[in-house]
Amino acid sequence: MDRQTFEAELARDGYDIQTNTTPGVKVNPEHSHPFDVRAMVVQGALTLSRDGTSRTYRAGETFTMPKGCLHSESYGPEGAVTLFGRKM
């Protein structure tokens, strides 16, 4: 899926749209959000760990997380740019 299509779907479905840039190595320890998340990696890669498994998402790949989902995130030296939507 391309960025424009993904962003149009977020807007259509009532998500608040934001972009997050992580410039290099970073680890966000386990946490949750009080909102549903839909995200697309635009550049770089991030590894998302939840439900006992880890998966690395690269440019063009998308993921979703329901409100309250415990997860952690890690970024390698290339960092990542992520387009994401939040919905309460």
MARTORMAR-583624 format. One line per 10 residues: number of its first residue (from 1); their letters; for each residue x, y, z of N, C-alpha, C. Coordinates in Angstrom, 1 decimal. Example, Ala and Ser with C-alpha at 12.3 -4.5 7.8 and 13.67 -1.06 7.14 Angstrom:
2
1) as) 13.2/-5.7/7.8/12.3/-4.5/7.8/13.2/-3.3/7.8; 12.8/-2.2/7.1/13.7/-1.1/7.1/12.9/0.0/7.9
END
This chain:
88
1) mdrqtfeael) 0.8/-1.2/0.0/0.0/0.0/0.0/0.9/1.2/0.0; 0.5/2.3/-0.7/1.2/3.5/-0.7/0.8/4.5/0.4; 1.6/5.4/0.7/1.3/6.4/1.8/0.0/7.1/1.6; -0.3/7.6/0.4/-1.5/8.4/0.1/-2.7/7.6/0.4; -2.7/6.3/-0.1/-3.9/5.5/0.1/-4.1/5.2/1.6; -3.0/4.9/2.3/-3.1/4.6/3.7/-3.6/5.8/4.5; -3.1/7.0/4.2/-3.5/8.2/4.9/-5.0/8.5/4.6; -5.4/8.3/3.3/-6.9/8.5/3.0/-7.7/7.5/3.8; -7.3/6.3/4.0/-8.1/5.3/4.7/-8.2/5.7/6.2; -7.1/6.2/6.8/-7.1/6.7/8.1/-8.1/7.8/8.3
11) ardgydiqtn) -8.1/8.8/7.4/-9.0/10.0/7.4/-10.4/9.5/7.3; -10.7/8.6/6.4/-12.0/8.1/6.1/-12.6/7.4/7.4; -11.7/6.7/8.1/-12.1/5.9/9.3/-12.1/6.7/10.6; -11.8/8.0/10.5/-11.9/8.9/11.7/-10.7/8.9/12.6; -9.5/8.5/12.0/-8.3/8.5/12.8/-7.6/9.9/12.8; -7.0/10.3/13.9/-6.2/11.5/14.0/-4.8/11.0/13.4; -4.3/11.8/12.4/-3.1/11.3/11.7/-1.9/12.1/12.1; -0.8/11.4/12.4/0.4/12.0/12.8/1.6/11.3/12.2; 2.8/11.9/12.2/4.0/11.3/11.7/5.0/11.3/12.8; 5.7/10.2/13.0/6.7/10.1/14.1/8.0/9.8/13.4
21) ttpgvkvnpe) 9.1/10.6/13.7/10.4/10.4/13.2/11.3/10.0/14.4; 11.9/8.8/14.2/12.9/8.4/15.2/14.2/8.3/14.5; 15.2/9.2/14.8/16.4/9.3/14.0/17.4/8.2/14.1; 17.4/7.4/15.1/18.4/6.3/15.2/18.0/5.3/16.3; 19.0/4.7/16.9/18.7/3.6/17.9/17.9/4.2/19.0; 16.8/3.4/19.3/15.9/3.8/20.4/15.1/2.6/20.8; 14.9/2.4/22.1/14.0/1.4/22.6/12.9/2.0/23.5; 11.7/1.8/23.2/10.6/2.2/24.0/10.1/1.0/24.8; 10.3/0.9/26.1/10.0/-0.3/26.9/8.5/-0.5/26.9; 8.1/-1.7/27.4/6.7/-2.1/27.3/5.7/-1.0/27.9
31) hshpfdvram) 4.7/-0.7/27.1/3.7/0.3/27.4/2.4/0.0/26.6; 1.4/0.7/26.9/0.2/0.6/26.1/-0.3/2.1/25.8; -1.3/2.1/24.9/-1.9/3.4/24.6/-3.4/3.4/24.9; -4.0/4.5/25.2/-5.5/4.6/25.5/-6.3/4.8/24.2; -5.7/4.4/23.1/-6.4/4.6/21.8/-6.0/3.4/20.8; -6.8/3.2/19.8/-6.4/2.2/18.8/-5.4/2.9/17.9; -4.5/2.0/17.3/-3.4/2.5/16.4/-3.5/1.7/15.1; -3.3/2.5/14.0/-3.0/1.9/12.7/-1.7/2.7/12.3; -0.7/2.0/11.8/0.5/2.6/11.4/1.1/2.0/10.2; 1.9/2.9/9.5/2.7/2.4/8.3/4.1/3.0/8.4
41) vvqgaltlsr) 5.0/2.1/8.2/6.4/2.5/8.2/6.7/3.1/6.9; 7.1/4.4/6.9/7.4/5.1/5.6/8.8/5.0/5.2; 9.7/5.0/6.2/11.2/4.9/5.9/11.8/4.2/7.1; 12.8/3.4/6.8/13.5/2.7/7.9/12.8/1.4/8.3; 12.9/1.1/9.6/12.3/-0.1/10.2/12.1/0.0/11.7; 11.1/-0.7/12.2/10.9/-0.8/13.6/10.5/-2.2/14.0; 10.9/-2.6/15.1/10.5/-3.9/15.6/9.5/-3.7/16.7; 8.4/-4.4/16.6/7.3/-4.3/17.5/7.2/-5.7/18.2; 7.2/-5.6/19.6/7.1/-6.9/20.3/5.8/-6.8/21.1; 5.0/-7.9/21.0/3.7/-8.0/21.7/3.2/-9.4/21.6
51) dgtsrtyrag) 2.4/-9.8/22.6/1.9/-11.1/22.6/2.9/-12.2/22.5; 4.1/-11.9/23.1/5.1/-13.0/23.1/5.9/-13.1/21.8; 5.7/-12.3/20.8/6.4/-12.4/19.6/6.9/-11.0/19.2; 7.9/-11.0/18.3/8.5/-9.8/17.8/8.4/-9.8/16.2; 8.1/-8.7/15.6/8.1/-8.6/14.2/8.7/-7.2/13.7; 9.6/-7.3/12.7/10.2/-6.1/12.2/9.3/-5.6/11.0; 8.9/-4.4/11.0/8.2/-3.7/9.9/9.1/-2.8/9.2; 9.0/-2.9/7.9/9.9/-2.0/7.0/9.0/-1.1/6.2; 9.6/-0.2/5.5/8.9/0.8/4.6/7.8/0.1/3.8; 6.6/0.6/3.9/5.5/0.1/3.1/4.6/-0.9/3.9
61) etftmpkgcl) 5.1/-1.4/5.0/4.3/-2.3/5.8/3.5/-1.6/6.8; 2.4/-2.2/7.2/1.4/-1.6/8.1/1.2/-2.6/9.3; 0.7/-2.0/10.4/0.3/-2.8/11.5/-0.8/-2.1/12.3; -1.6/-2.8/13.1/-2.6/-2.3/13.9/-2.4/-2.8/15.3; -2.9/-2.0/16.3/-2.9/-2.4/17.7/-4.1/-1.8/18.3; -4.9/-2.7/19.1/-6.0/-2.2/19.8/-5.6/-1.4/21.0; -6.5/-0.5/21.4/-6.3/0.2/22.7/-5.9/-0.7/23.8; -4.9/-0.4/24.6/-4.6/-1.2/25.8/-3.6/-2.3/25.5; -3.2/-2.5/24.3/-2.3/-3.6/23.9/-0.9/-3.3/24.4; -0.4/-4.2/25.3/1.0/-4.0/25.8/2.0/-4.4/24.7
71) hsesygpega) 3.0/-3.5/24.5/4.0/-3.7/23.5/5.2/-2.9/23.8; 6.3/-3.3/23.1/7.5/-2.5/23.1/8.0/-2.3/21.7; 8.8/-1.2/21.5/9.3/-0.9/20.2/10.8/-0.7/20.2; 11.4/-1.1/19.2/12.9/-0.9/19.1/13.2/-0.5/17.6; 14.2/0.4/17.5/14.6/1.0/16.3/16.1/0.8/16.1; 16.6/0.4/14.9/18.0/0.2/14.7/18.6/1.6/14.3; 19.9/1.5/13.9/20.7/2.7/13.6/20.1/3.6/12.5; 19.3/3.0/11.6/18.7/3.8/10.5/17.5/4.6/11.0; 16.9/4.2/12.2/15.7/4.9/12.7/14.5/4.5/11.8; 13.5/5.3/11.9/12.3/5.1/11.1/11.4/6.4/11.1
81) vtlfgrkm) 10.7/6.5/10.0/9.6/7.5/9.9/8.3/6.6/9.8; 7.4/6.9/10.8/6.1/6.2/10.8/4.9/7.1/10.7; 4.0/6.8/9.8/2.7/7.5/9.7/1.8/6.7/10.5; 1.1/7.4/11.4/0.1/6.6/12.3/-1.1/7.4/12.5; -2.2/6.6/12.8/-3.5/7.1/13.2/-3.8/6.7/14.6; -4.4/7.6/15.3/-4.9/7.3/16.7/-6.4/7.5/16.7; -7.1/6.6/17.3/-8.6/6.7/17.4/-9.0/6.3/18.8; -9.7/7.2/19.5/-10.1/6.9/20.9/-11.3/5.9/20.8
END
